[in-house]
């Protein structure tokens, strides 16, 4: 995984897309859910690499305060819309609107990650790292739950919470 806010945001965007796919999958589609659970496992593995690097590597972050403020505001908007997306799971029209808005926010976030980034140490406390490791544990799928849509969605959501928290810290 690229150790920059752009890399973390890209990972978050991809994982949120995975959650959207999971939520749109019919519960009876066991094979498709099983296949998506493999993608959740992959996302979890990527997130573990990210968590293991916290405090040990330098992340490229925006050097201008205006960029960081913009990134923080966009990440907060993504978090708010993700909650709405999950709340209205039985309203495909609203979820479609929220998904489009989230995609637009990811595009705006990507546009803030340009050549004005600089390698910099962003400190993560032991408590923060432990919180992210706990989210990793909650993202584990056992063999029995791999075909349960809700379990796979929950695991993917934990990975997104982790990535959103790290991205928010990098934007500060």
C-alpha positions as CSV (number, residue, x, y, z in Angstrom):
1,X,0.0,0.0,0.0
2,X,1.3,3.5,-0.9
3,X,2.2,5.3,2.3
4,X,0.5,8.6,1.6
5,X,-2.9,10.1,2.3
6,X,-3.6,9.4,-1.4
7,X,-2.8,5.7,-0.9
8,X,-5.0,5.4,2.3
9,X,-7.8,7.3,0.6
10,X,-7.6,5.1,-2.4
11,X,-7.8,2.0,-0.2
12,X,-10.8,3.5,1.7
13,X,-12.6,4.3,-1.6
14,X,-12.0,0.7,-2.9
15,X,-13.2,-0.8,0.4
16,X,-16.3,1.4,0.4
17,X,-17.0,0.2,-3.1
18,X,-16.7,-3.3,-1.9
19,X,-19.2,-2.6,0.9
20,X,-21.6,-1.1,-1.7
21,X,-21.3,-4.3,-3.7
22,X,-22.0,-6.4,-0.7
23,X,-25.1,-4.5,0.3
24,X,-26.5,-4.7,-3.2
25,X,-26.0,-8.5,-3.3
26,X,-29.1,-10.6,-2.7
27,X,-28.8,-12.7,0.5
28,X,-29.5,-15.8,-1.6
29,X,-26.4,-15.3,-3.8
30,X,-24.1,-17.4,-1.6
31,X,-21.4,-17.8,-4.2
32,X,-21.2,-14.1,-5.0
33,X,-21.0,-13.3,-1.3
34,X,-18.3,-16.0,-0.8
35,X,-16.3,-14.4,-3.6
36,X,-16.8,-10.9,-2.1
37,X,-15.6,-12.3,1.3
38,X,-12.3,-13.2,-0.4
39,X,-12.0,-9.5,-1.4
40,X,-12.8,-8.5,2.2
41,X,-10.0,-10.8,3.3
42,X,-7.6,-9.1,0.8
43,X,-8.7,-5.7,2.1
44,X,-8.1,-6.8,5.7
45,X,-4.6,-8.0,4.7
46,X,-3.9,-4.6,3.1
47,X,-5.2,-2.9,6.2
48,X,-3.0,-5.1,8.4
49,X,0.1,-3.9,6.4
50,X,-1.1,-0.3,6.9
51,X,-1.6,-0.8,10.7
52,X,1.8,-2.5,11.0
53,X,3.4,0.5,9.4
54,X,1.9,3.1,11.8
55,X,4.7,4.8,13.7
56,X,7.3,3.0,11.7
57,X,7.3,4.7,8.3
58,X,6.8,8.2,6.9
59,X,3.6,9.0,5.2
60,X,3.3,11.7,2.5
61,X,0.9,14.3,3.7
62,X,-0.2,17.7,2.5
63,X,2.3,20.4,3.6
64,X,-0.2,23.3,3.2
65,X,-2.7,23.8,6.0
66,X,-5.5,24.6,3.5
67,X,-5.0,21.2,1.9
68,X,-5.2,19.5,5.3
69,X,-8.3,21.4,6.2
70,X,-9.9,20.5,2.9
71,X,-9.0,16.8,3.3
72,X,-10.3,16.7,6.8
73,X,-13.6,18.2,5.7
74,X,-14.0,15.8,2.8
75,X,-13.2,12.8,5.0
76,X,-15.8,14.0,7.6
77,X,-18.3,14.2,4.7
78,X,-17.5,10.7,3.6
79,X,-17.9,9.4,7.1
80,X,-21.3,11.1,7.4
81,X,-22.5,9.8,4.1
82,X,-21.3,6.3,4.8
83,X,-23.5,6.3,7.9
84,X,-26.5,7.4,5.9
85,X,-25.7,4.8,3.2
86,X,-25.7,2.0,5.9
87,X,-28.8,3.4,7.6
88,X,-31.0,3.4,4.4
89,X,-30.2,-0.2,3.4
90,X,-33.8,-0.7,2.2
91,X,-33.9,2.4,0.1
92,X,-32.0,1.8,-3.2
93,X,-32.7,5.3,-4.5
94,X,-31.2,7.0,-1.4
95,X,-28.3,4.6,-1.4
96,X,-27.6,5.3,-5.0
97,X,-27.6,9.0,-4.4
98,X,-25.3,8.6,-1.3
99,X,-23.0,6.3,-3.3
100,X,-22.7,8.9,-6.1
101,X,-22.0,11.6,-3.5
102,X,-19.3,9.5,-1.8
103,X,-17.7,8.8,-5.2
104,X,-17.6,12.5,-5.9
105,X,-16.0,13.2,-2.5
106,X,-13.3,10.5,-3.2
107,X,-12.6,12.3,-6.5
108,X,-12.2,15.6,-4.7
109,X,-10.0,13.9,-2.1
110,X,-7.8,12.4,-4.9
111,X,-7.5,15.9,-6.4
112,X,-6.0,17.2,-3.1
113,X,-3.2,14.6,-3.3
114,X,-0.8,16.2,-5.7
115,X,2.8,17.3,-5.9
116,X,2.6,19.5,-2.8
117,X,3.0,16.5,-0.5
118,X,6.1,16.0,1.6
119,X,7.3,12.9,3.5
120,X,6.6,13.6,7.1
121,X,6.3,11.6,10.3
122,X,2.7,11.6,11.5
123,X,2.7,10.2,15.0
124,X,0.2,7.5,16.0
125,X,-0.1,6.8,19.7
126,X,0.0,3.3,21.1
127,X,-3.7,3.7,22.0
128,X,-4.6,4.7,18.4
129,X,-2.6,1.7,17.0
130,X,-4.3,-0.6,19.5
131,X,-7.7,0.7,18.4
132,X,-6.9,0.0,14.8
133,X,-5.6,-3.5,15.7
134,X,-8.9,-4.1,17.5
135,X,-10.8,-3.1,14.4
136,X,-8.6,-5.6,12.5
137,X,-9.7,-8.4,14.8
138,X,-13.3,-7.5,14.3
139,X,-12.8,-7.7,10.5
140,X,-11.9,-11.4,10.6
141,X,-14.3,-13.7,8.9
142,X,-14.5,-17.3,10.1
143,X,-15.4,-20.2,7.8
144,X,-19.0,-20.3,9.1
145,X,-19.7,-16.6,8.5
146,X,-18.1,-16.3,5.0
147,X,-21.5,-16.9,3.3
148,X,-23.5,-14.7,5.6
149,X,-24.0,-11.3,3.9
150,X,-24.3,-9.4,7.1
151,X,-21.0,-10.8,8.5
152,X,-19.1,-10.0,5.3
153,X,-20.6,-6.4,5.3
154,X,-19.7,-5.9,8.9
155,X,-16.1,-7.1,8.4
156,X,-15.7,-4.8,5.4
157,X,-17.2,-1.9,7.4
158,X,-14.6,-2.4,10.2
159,X,-11.8,-2.2,7.6
160,X,-13.3,1.1,6.3
161,X,-13.6,2.5,9.8
162,X,-9.9,1.8,10.2
163,X,-8.9,3.4,6.9
164,X,-11.1,6.4,7.5
165,X,-9.5,7.0,11.0
166,X,-6.0,6.7,9.6
167,X,-6.8,9.0,6.6
168,X,-8.4,11.6,9.0
169,X,-5.2,11.5,11.2
170,X,-3.1,12.1,8.1
171,X,-5.2,15.0,7.0
172,X,-4.8,16.8,10.3
